[in-house]
């Protein structure tokens, strides 16, 4: 024990005390959350990562602690020894609200200046200020609970995977730059002039090489890096729970065991039992047709309906031109919304879908007890309305929204609209979890060229590659992609063909992937895997809206760390060692 702490030794954490502890002599240490001086009594709320406990300093006890406590302020670090007793005025606001500690000894271990903002969950200061002083922001109980949940997730994952025959194996951070869908972070080499390493966008190639090497079941909880412009809830560096398995088939050997992993994580991290049975599965095409998204949130309705055939004979130019150009007309029935949406609201939704790429939004509304109204009323007949109603279940009180364009535009517009309406009008049960698999993605939509085509679609690689389906699967939780993966190509001829379809010449293949494709010459097992985004999974389980709330030291939208002021300029000597010369304007 240090000289400064004297003979005090912490016996308990602050948040663990209950009535069973009454009468115990204990020593606690932590940060002062609050101090209240009531004359002859001083109350201090002491905080550590487990919670808060109240300590009482009594002037009448004549032990010298009261006088020391008079000098204590918020965020001082103190140690206190005393006896646990039952509180006269109990509170249910904190788990330790039935007891308090009567202090017999106090040591001020560290003083604190006035903090730039109050360390409470209710703080509403600017996010940039909180990120600048992230070490203070991390003292807030909400963020501490989030990081504890993140730890519980990784602990549960490791336990499950270790118990199911997986080996944890590290792969390199310094590797070769290969085209995998996003821009690499490059690291210049001091030893190899003019050459660069790349930080991994994922361990994809290395984990497949581990399968070729015979390690059969691999996992890793690892950092990945992508140098791309950041969108909401994206970070330039993120963490994956990464898996790969040999001699496996898509469903029984990969998806089902992964369901066990997710159930273990939910049980251990947040105490939720997901029950028996397998998660639902939606093929990609069905997910797009019904929800306009490959990561559908199915906790509410507002499903898309294809009305192309019904409206094909109408003279409404918006519908007609879309169909003639190979597109479609689809609708959403907002049941009961006719009384909720004014004309101004309807116009506003039209402007909203324009931000999603649509040219506009057509609608039909039938307010209760009133005539039907529509943005294209002059093209509608009673017979046509009846035909549309039969397909969309349209009735009095409802509003129909229509989008007409190429399928990609229609899906994006109506898929986004249904989410917008659900959020705005509180249609989602936020306490529930909606978990499902989306499968059979278009092969050409995959982010890397190592995903295996469906066996029955192999002939289409030569004739119509756009129709080839992939042996791929995403796990979707509450409308967000929590993880995804695929069965990999293990036949060298198919792998070469896949590269060629994507436009790689034989020279490109050897230059960019030579070390990888050469390994296929020495016996490659069938294999596949999956990766979960740990940050997003934690965000979903803690029900926070910001991914920054589940990362200890996150970056902002410009990929900068406002606390450490990274990235920053470096000395000229360092640049010369790396054979680099900066042509950009100096950073001010």
N, C-alpha and C positions, 0 to 999 in steps of 0.2 A: 504494500500500500504506500502511495506517495506521501512525502512529508506534508504536503499541502492538505491532503485529505485526512491526515491524522489517523486515528484508530477507527474511523468510519469505514464500513464495508457494506455495499449495497446488498440487501437481503431479498428485496422484492421489487417488481416493476409497478409503476403507479396504477395501472388499470386493472390489476388483478384482485383487489381487495373486496371481500364480501363479509356478511355477518359472521361467518365461521371464523374470521380472523380476529374478532373482538378479544382483547386481552393480550394479544401478541405484541412483543417489542420488535420493531422493524426499523430498517434504514432504507430510505428512498432517495433517489437522485434524479434531477431533471431540470426543466426550464420553467420559470415562473410564468404561468398563463395570466394570472390576475392576483392583485393584492388588495385587501379591504381592511382598513383600520377603523375599528369600532370603539376606540378609546382604550379600554383595558384588554381588549382582544384584537389580534390581527389574524385574518384568515388569508391563506395563500393557496391558490389552486396550482398544483404542481403537475407538469405534463411531461410524459415521455411517449414513445411510439405506441405504447399499449393503451394510453388513455390518461385521465386526469384524476387526481385524488386531492381532497381538501386537508390542509394541515393547519392546526390551531396553535397559535403562540399566545400564552396566557401570562399577563403581567404579574399575577398573583403567585405564580409558581416559583419566582425568584431564582431562576436557573440561568439567567442571562440571555436566553434566546429571544425574549421580547424586544430587547434593545437592538439586537442584531437585525431582527426582522423589520424594524422601522426603516432600515436602510435598503431593504430589498425593493427592487423595481421589476417591471415586466421584462422577461427574457434573460434575467440573471440566471446563472446556473448554480444550483444550491444542492447541498446534501442535508438531510434532516433525519434525526433518530427520535423515535417516540413510541407511544403505545396506541394501538388501535382501539377506538371506542365507538359505541353506537351514537349516531347523530340524533340530536333532539329534533331538528328540523330537517327531515329527509327530503330528497328530491329524486324524481325518476328521470331527470334529464341526462344523468350520467350513470353508468353501471355501478360506480362506487358510491352512489348517492345515499346509501344506508349507514355509511361509516365515515369517520374522520380520524386523523392521526394527531394526537396531542404531543407537541414537540418537547423533547428534553435537551436536544442539542441541535445546533444549526451551524453549518459552515457555508460561507459564500465562496464557491469555487471559481466563479468568473462573473465579472460585471458586464453589462451590455449598454451600448448607446441606445437612444430612441430609434426604433426601427422605421424604415421608410413607409411602412404600412402596418396595420394591426394584424397580428398573426391569428386570424380567426377564419372559420369557414364562410362567414358572412361578408368577408372583405370584397369590395366591389371596385378596387383600384384597377387602373389600366394594366392589361396583360403584359405589355412590354416592361413595365416597372417590376412586376412580379417575376418575370423571366430574368431580368437583370440581376435581381437578388434571389435567384432560384433556391439557394440554400436556406433562405428564410421561408420562401413559399412552401418548400417541402416539409416544413414543420407543421403545416396545417393538417388536421386529422383526416380530411377527405383525401388528400394526396397520399398520406401515409397508408390509409386503408387500401387505396388503389394499388400502391406498390407492394403491399402485403399480399393482396389478391394475385398480383402478377407472380410473386414468389410461390404462392400456393399452386398456381397453374403449372409452373415449371417443375415444381417438386412432384406434383401428381403425374405429369407427363413422364418424368424420369422413372418414377416408381413403376408405372404401367409398362413402359417400354423395356425396362430392365427385366421385369418379371415375364415378359413375353418374347424373350430371346433376341432382343436388339442389342447391338454394341454401340456405344457412343464413341465416335471417331472424329477427330478434328481434321478439317481440310484447310488448305492454304488461303491466306488473305492476299498474298502477292502472287498473281498468276498472269496468264496470257490474256490479252484483249481479244475477245471473240464476240461476234454479233449475236446478241440474245434479246433484242427488242428494245433496249434502252441504251442511253449513252453511258459509257464506262467512266468511273473516276480513275484517272491515270496517275501513276507514281513514277517519276523519273529515276533512272538507275545511275548511281554515282560511278559504279564499276564498269558498266557497259554503256559507253558513250552513245548518246542519241537514242537509247532504247528505254522502253517504259514497261512497267508492270501495270496490271489493271486490278482494282479491287473487285471482288466477286459480286455480280448482280444476284447470284445464287450459287450454291455448290453443285449445280446440275451436272457438269461434266465429271467432276471428281467423284460424286456419289455413284454415277454409272460405272466409272472405272473401278470403284470399290466392289461393285457387283461382279465385274469381269475378273477381279482379283480373288473372288471367292468368299467375300465376307458376309454374304447372304442376307443379313438384316442389320442395317445401319441406321443410326439417328444422330442428330446434332442440333443443339440449340445455339444458333450462330447469327452473327451480324451479316447483313447484305447491304449493298451500296448501289444507288442509281443516281446518276447526275442528270436529272431532268427537272423541268420547271414544276414547282410543287403546286398541287391542288389541295383542296380541303382534306384534312386527315391523311396526308402523305408526308413522309419524312425522307430526307436523302439517305439516311442510314436507318435500317429497320431490322427486326429480329425475326427469324424463322425457327419453328420447330420442324426440322427437315427429316424425312423418312425415305428409305429405299429398301426394296425387298426383291429377292430372286425367286424364280420358279413360281410365279404368281399369276393368277387370273384377276381380272378387274374387280369383280364384285365380292366373291367369297374370301379372297386372300388379301385384298387391300381395303376395300370400303368397309366391310364388316368389322375387321379388327380396329380400324380407325374409329368406328362408332363406339367401340368399347373404350378407346382412349378419351373421346369427348365426354362420354358418360362419367368416367373416372374424374376428369377435370371438373365438370359441373358439380359432382358430389363433394369432392374434397375442397374446392375453392369457394363455392358459395352455398354448399349444403343442399343442392337441388338434385332430386332423383328423377332422371329422365325416363325411368321405367324400362320395361322389357320391349322386345321387338326392334325391328330395323327402322331407320329413318325413311321417309317417303322419297321417291325418286321421280324426277320430271325430266324427260328428254328435252334438250335445248329447244327444238322446234316447238314443242308444246308450251314451254315456258314463255317463249317469245309471243306465240299466238294468244295466250291467255293473259299475260301480264306485261308484255312489251319489254321484258328485261330478262337477261340471263342470270340475274341474281334476284329473283322475285321475292317480295314480301307478301306472304299469303295470309297474314293475320286479319285481313279485311277483304271485302269484295272488290267492286269496281273493275271487274275483268273485261278485257277487250273482246268485242264481237266483230267478226268479219262480215260486213254487209255489202261487199263488192258486187256479188251477183244480184242482190236485191235492188241496188241503185244504178246498175249498169245501163238501164234504158232511160235514165233521167237526162234532161237537157242542162242540168246544172254544170257549168263549165269546169268548176273546181273538181268535181267528182269525175267528170267525163275525161278530162285531160290526164288525170292521174292514172286512170284505168288504161287509157290508150297508150300510155308510156310505160306500161308494164307494172304499175304500182297497184295499190289497193286502197279501199276505203274501210275504215274500222271505226267502231264506236264504243263509248263507255256509257253505261247507264248509272247516273248518280241518283239512286232511288231516294225519294223524299226530299230532294234538294230544291225543287221548284219554289218552295216557300222561303228557302234560305238565301237564294241568289237573286240579287237585283240585276237590272240590265247593266248597271255599272260593273257589278261583279263579273257578269258574263263577258263583258268587253275586256276586263282586266285579265281574265283567264286566257282570252285570245292573245293578249300581249305577252302573257307568261310563256305560252307554248312557242312563241316566236324566238324566245331565248334558247329554246331547245332545238331549233332548226326548222320548225314548221313555218309555213307561210301564214297560217291563221287557224282558226277553230270555228267550225260550223256547229250549230246547236238547234235542238228542238226542246221546248219547255211546255209542260202541261200543269200550270198551277191549279190547285184544288178549286173546283167550282168555276173555273174560267176556261176560255177557249185556248186551244193550242197556239203557241207562238213559236216562231222560228226565224233564224237569220237567213234562211233561204225558202221562206214560206211560199213564194209565188211558183216554185217548182214542185211543190208537194200537192198530192191529191189525197182524199180520204183513203183510197185504196192503197196508195204507196205508204201512207203512215201506218196502216194496218199491217202491211208486209214487213215494214221495219220493226214494228212493235212485236211481231211474232218471233223475230230473231233475237231481239234485245230485251224482251220482257218489259217493254215500255208501257206504263200505265199512268193514270192520273197521279200527280204529285212528283213525277220524275223529271229529270233533265237528261237528254242525250247529248253527248259531245262527239263530234266527228273530226277525224283527220284523214286527209287524202293526199298521198304522195308515194314516193318509193317506200318500200317496206321498212328500210332502215330509219327513215325520217318519221314514219307513222309510229313505229314501235318506240322510238326515243321520245316523241312528243306525248303520246298517250300513256306510256310507261311512267314518264315524269309527271304528267298531270294527275294520275291516280295517287301517286305518292304525295304530291302537293295538296290535294284535296283531303287525303287521310290525315296529314299533319295539321292542316289548318282547321279542320272540323272534328279533330279528336276521335278518329275512327279506329285507332290502334290501341289495343290493350298492352300498355307499356310494361306490365308485369309478366307478360307471357313470353315464351321463347318458341320461335317458329324455325325448325331445323329440317333441312331437306337437301338431297343431292340433285344436282343438275348434271346430266350426262349427254353423251353423243354430240359434242360440239363440232362445228365445221373444222376440219383439219387445218385449213388455211388460215383460220383465225387464231391458232395457237401461237404463243410468244416465242417458242424455240422449235427447231426442226427435228426434235428427237422423239416426238410423240407418234405412237404407232397408229396407222389407219385401221379402221374396222376391216377384218379379213374379207368380208363380203364386198367391200368397196374398193379393194385393191385395183381391180381392172380400170376403175374410173380415174386413177392417177394419170393415165396417158390420155384419156379422152375428155374428161370433165372434172378436173381436180377440185373445182368449187363445190362439188356435190359429195366429196369424200368426207365421211364422218370419222371423228377421232375416238380412240379408246381413252377418253378423258373424262374427268369428273371434278366438280367443284362442290364443296360443302358450303351451303348458304345458311346463315343465321340472321334472322330478322332483316332480310333484304340486303345483307352485306356478305361479300365473299370472305369467309373465314379461312378457307384453305382450298387448295386445288392441286391436281396432279394428273398423271396419266400412266398407262402402260407404255413402255419405251420400245422403240425399234431395236431389235437385236440381230436382225439379218443385215449383213453388210451391203448386199445388193439393193435392198429396199431403202437403207439409209442413204446410199449414193443417189438413188432415184429421187428421194425426198429433197436432197440438196439441189439436184438439177431442176426439179419442179420450181423451187424457190429462186432459181436464177444463178446458182453458184456453178462456176466452171470447175473442171477437175483441178485446175491450178489453184482456184480459190479454196477449194475443199482442203487441199494439202497444206496450203499456206496458213489457213485460219484454224483448221481442225485436225491437222495431220497426226498429232500425238494421240488424238481420240479415235479417229477412224482406223489407224494402224492397229489399235488394240482389238478391233473386231476380227482381226486375222487369227486370233489365238484362242478362240472358243468363248462365246458370249452366251450367258444364260438368259432366258426370258426374265424380264424384270420390270418393275414399275414402282412408283412411289407417290409421294404427296408432301406438300409443305403447308404449314399453318402460319399465318402472320400472328406472332405472339402479341404485338402491340394492339392489333385490331381485336383479337380474341379477348384480351384483357379489357379493352374498351367496351365490348359487348357485355361481358360479365359484370362489370362495374356500373354499367348503364350511364356512362358519361358521354357527352357529345363531342368531346375533343380528344384526339389521340395524344395531345401534349400532356393530358392529365394522367397518363399511364406510363410515361417515359420520364426517367429521373432528370435528364438534362436534354430537352428537345431543342430542335432548331425552329426558326420562324420561317415564314413563307419564302424569304430570300435565301434559305439554306444557311443562315448565319446563326451563330450562338451569341446572343447579346450579352450573356454573362462574361464569357471569356474573350469576347470580341474576335472570335474566329469566323471566317478566315482572315488572316492578316498578312502584312508584308514581311519579308524575311531579309536577312542581311545579304549584301552583295556577295560576300564570301561564300555563303551557302549556294547561291545561284551559280557561281563559277564552278563550284565542286560538281554541280549537276549539269554543267555545259549548257546552261539556260541563259537567255537574255530576254528581258521583259520589254515589250514594245508598247504595251497599253499605258495610258496615263497613270501616273502615280496615284495611289489611294490616299485621299486626304484624311 
